Amino acid sequence: MKILSVSDRIIEDLINPNKPLPGGTVDLILGCGDLPPEYLRELRSLHNVPLLYIRGNHDIRHQSVPAGCTDLTGKIMTIDGQSFLGFSGSRWYNGGQHQYREREMRAQIRQLWFQLWRLKKLDVVITHAPPRHMHDAEDRCHKGFNCYRYLIKRHKPRYFIHGHIHAHFDSPSDRISTLNNTQVINSYGRYTFEI
C-alpha cells in the first residue's frame, strides 16, 4: 500500500490534474492537519482514493467537512488489512479549539484502550502534534505530547505520522526518526511511503 501524507501547507502540484504524482499513484491519503477542507476534497477527488484526516490547531479557520473524506479523530479504521488511528490538535497554548493539555490527550487515548487491546496490531497513527522530544520545539505551541511516546511504547505502531512542525528537509530521511522500532515521520508539506 502506497500512502501520501500531507499537512500544514498546500502543494499545488498535488491538485494539478496535468501533473502526475512523483513516484506514481497512491492507494491512500492521510491529512495530518492545518489544511483547508477544499484542498483535502480536491486531493481525494483527483486521486480517487480514500482520504483519512485529523484536524490541526489552525483548523479553526476551516469549519466545513471535506466531502468524501473521513475524520479519523479518536477512531481506529482498517483499510486493506492495515489499521489506522488518529488524534487531532496540538498542545494547549492559548485556549483555542483543537488544543489540549497533556492530561486531556492522555484521556483521549485511554478511551480507546479496549479497542487497542482487541486490535493487537496497530500499523499507523496520524496526529497533528508530534511525540514529545521527537521533532518538536520548546515553545508552548510546538511541544509534543508525552502520552504519544507511551502510545508508541505500549502499542508499537509501525508508523507515527505527524504535521505541525514546519521544517525544511534536505532529504526524505531528515523527516524520519525512530522510537522503539516505530518510524516517526514529519509529514510537513507532503511525504509518500509504502507499507
QUICOR-V285453 format. One record per residue. N is the residue number from 1. PHI is phi in whole degrees, -180 to 180 (NA if undefined). D_FIRST is the distance of its C-alpha to the first C-alpha in Angstrom with 1 decimal. Layout:
n=[N:N]
phi=[PHI:PHI]
d_first=[D_FIRST:D_FIRST]
This chain:
n=[1:2:3:4:5:6:7:8:9:10:11:12:13:14:15:16:17:18:19:20:21:22:23:24:25:26:27:28:29:30:31:32:33:34:35:36:37:38:39:40:41:42:43:44:45:46:47:48:49:50:51:52:53:54:55:56:57:58:59:60:61:62:63:64:65:66:67:68:69:70:71:72:73:74:75:76:77:78:79:80:81:82:83:84:85:86:87:88:89:90:91:92:93:94:95:96:97:98:99:100:101:102:103:104:105:106:107:108:109:110:111:112:113:114:115:116:117:118:119:120:121:122:123:124:125:126:127:128:129:130:131:132:133:134:135:136:137:138:139:140:141:142:143:144:145:146:147:148:149:150:151:152:153:154:155:156:157:158:159:160:161:162:163:164:165:166:167:168:169:170:171:172:173:174:175:176:177:178:179:180:181:182:183:184:185:186:187:188:189:190:191:192:193:194:195]
phi=[NA:-99:-124:-104:-110:-135:-167:68:-144:-75:-109:-59:-61:-72:-115:-96:-64:-92:-119:-71:-66:-60:88:93:-68:-121:-102:-159:-121:-116:-102:-102:103:60:-129:-63:-61:-64:-65:-62:-61:-65:-59:-64:-69:-66:-92:53:-134:-60:-129:-104:-143:-129:-104:-100:-68:-99:-73:-63:-73:-122:-91:-78:-95:-71:-58:83:-105:-117:-76:-95:-56:67:-129:-117:-130:-118:-130:49:82:-107:-98:-131:-134:-136:-138:-88:90:-127:-65:-65:-141:-147:86:-73:-65:64:-121:-136:-78:-53:-65:-69:-70:-60:-65:-63:-67:-61:-62:-102:-57:-68:-64:-67:-63:-69:-64:71:-137:-107:-94:-137:-111:-117:-142:-90:-79:-86:-67:-60:66:-128:71:-88:-128:-97:-73:-58:-69:-105:-70:-84:-98:-62:-65:-69:-64:-63:-58:-65:-63:-78:-108:50:-64:-72:-134:-127:-107:-135:-121:75:-97:-79:-148:-98:-117:-73:-147:-56:-67:-67:-81:-109:-128:-122:-134:51:71:-94:-81:-99:-122:-83:-92:-48:82:-158:-155:-117:-145:-124:-101]
d_first=[0.0:3.8:6.4:10.1:12.7:16.3:19.6:23.4:23.8:23.4:22.0:23.7:21.7:18.6:20.7:22.6:22.0:23.7:21.3:17.9:15.2:15.6:13.0:12.2:10.4:7.6:5.9:7.7:10.7:12.6:16.3:18.2:21.7:24.7:23.4:25.4:24.2:25.0:22.5:19.6:20.9:20.9:17.4:16.2:18.7:18.2:14.4:14.6:11.5:12.1:13.5:14.4:17.3:20.2:23.5:25.2:28.8:29.6:28.1:31.6:32.1:29.6:30.6:29.0:25.7:23.1:23.1:20.0:18.3:18.1:20.0:18.4:21.6:22.8:20.3:17.7:15.1:12.6:9.7:8.1:9.9:8.8:12.0:12.9:16.5:18.3:21.8:23.7:26.5:28.2:31.3:34.5:36.6:38.7:38.1:35.8:33.2:29.9:31.8:32.1:34.3:32.8:34.3:32.9:29.3:30.0:31.3:28.1:26.2:28.9:28.7:25.3:26.6:26.9:23.5:22.0:24.4:23.3:19.6:20.1:16.5:15.3:11.9:12.1:15.4:16.1:19.7:22.1:24.4:23.4:24.7:28.4:29.1:25.5:25.6:28.1:31.7:35.1:36.1:35.9:33.2:30.7:31.1:28.1:28.3:29.5:28.1:24.5:25.5:26.7:23.6:21.6:24.4:24.7:21.1:19.3:15.9:13.5:13.2:15.9:15.5:18.8:20.8:24.6:25.6:26.3:26.2:26.3:24.0:25.3:22.1:18.6:19.6:22.3:19.9:18.8:21.1:20.8:22.5:22.8:19.6:17.6:16.3:18.0:16.8:19.1:17.2:20.5:20.2:16.6:14.0:10.6:8.5:5.6:5.3]
